[in-house]
């Protein structure tokens, strides 16, 4: 264990923006930069000035950061030009950023093929660019592109590039596994050799994840001496992504004992920061993401739950609170009494463990999961099932009948229009209500009609949102007669989310069951009394 300092460099706003399907706006970049600053990241790479209008606008009015240094990314001068006569390089140096990170070739194959110049000229390009950058900005870094592939092909030239950057005054010489194909044992061996020529406290590591080893490779490099680690939030990046800083931070601190500038309080914001990025990108968080995912400390097997009830260390490698996460006991067909009772404690549901209804609930869960229900991913439906089995759930409404029709027709312009219409009859207390609504599909039409009927008695339902809808065919060999499972994720006005499940041979029936559970769960959770 050591308290030696390792510096963190985040390239989410540049490398992360190269992720397929990701397109940061300027407000996105500002919000993410501020979140990284609050977390305690040392360097935030804002983008590539001169490369696109978004990055230009970001650097024209950068956010004020209290802890992190804003870095601008660019490349060394082009062949045949002087450094101060290269528009691309000058755009980076004139961006106003206090730090710049310039990338250059260190693989002889790329120099001859991509740049079409000599190895000697490439070394001159590195030296000229870094010397000029050192005169213009406070801190200069050099990204050794394709360093590990280059080292394996021609170690003398790759080392010459790194040493040239060091001699030219670069604060950090960052060794890049650009193609992501190097393995941890190779990384550690190569970095060990490089550290004999360039001090480890001047070396950084930048890994891509094409073999699912970016985090492992980064940790191996730190073991070999590097003291700057580059990565992205949630592992965003081109192709398979970059090293995931969300995994690297606790691995470096909690596991390896390094000081990364993020204290215990900052570490507790790790899950929150990870989720913030997903929200900005309108993406579903990865449940299986190490450290911060919903399933990272979720326990499903009855044997596991029984053990963690005695001591969480039996099946948890760290305390989830350290990274802002929480232990979660899942209920499924693999559950035993331990799962059920632990889940009750999580939701604040007091029950006598000796109550024979608990054993009956265990059997009901197993029977229903055999039918296709999945309570490990539908906690709200499980809570309703448990309360209905053990006590009482208020009856907020009684759906007496419904009808849904789909219509395909051509409008006056000759355009094909598909429209769904739903009619529902609901008894709310002693008040029968009959409503009709349209929707862009049968489930949406039913939701609109049901909500229209209920909102008069329960106005809080106006703020209920359906944020995800998943359908799975459970018996695919039965063709159109297959059993269908529907999972609906809902969200309240305060951002709280819950999931409900429905199962039926009829996809609409399954959807209605899941939707009805969602509405009932919200009303119960909000403490609403059933309308008279």
Buried (B, 14 or more C-beta within 10 A) or exposed (E): EEEEEBBBBBBBBBBBBBBEEBEBEBEBBBBBBBBBBBBBBBBBBBBBBBBEEBBBBBBEEBBEBEBBBBBBBBBBBBBEBEBBEBEBBBBBBBBEBBBBBBBBBBBBEBBBEEBEBEBEEBBBBBBBBBBBBBEBBEBBBBBBBBBBBBBBBBEEBBBBBBBBBBEBBBBBBBBBBBBBBBBBEBBBEBBBEBBEEBEBBBBBBBBBBBBEBBBBBBBBBBBBBBBBBBBBBBBBBBEEBBBBBBBBBBBBBBEBEBBBBBEEEBBBBBBBBBBBBBEBBEEEBBEEBBBBBBBBBBBBBBEBBBBBBEEBEEBBEBEBEBBBBEBBBBBBBBBBBBBBBBBBEEBEBEBEEEEEBBEEBBEBBBEBBEEBBBBBBBBBBBBBBBBEBBEEBEEBBEBEEBEBEEEEEEEEEEEEEEBBBBBBBBBBEEEEBEBBBEBEBBBBBBBBBBBBBBBEBBEBBEEBEBEEBEEBBBEEEEEEEBBBBBBBBBBBEEEEBBBBBBBBBEBBBBBBBBBBBBBBBBBBBEEBEBBE
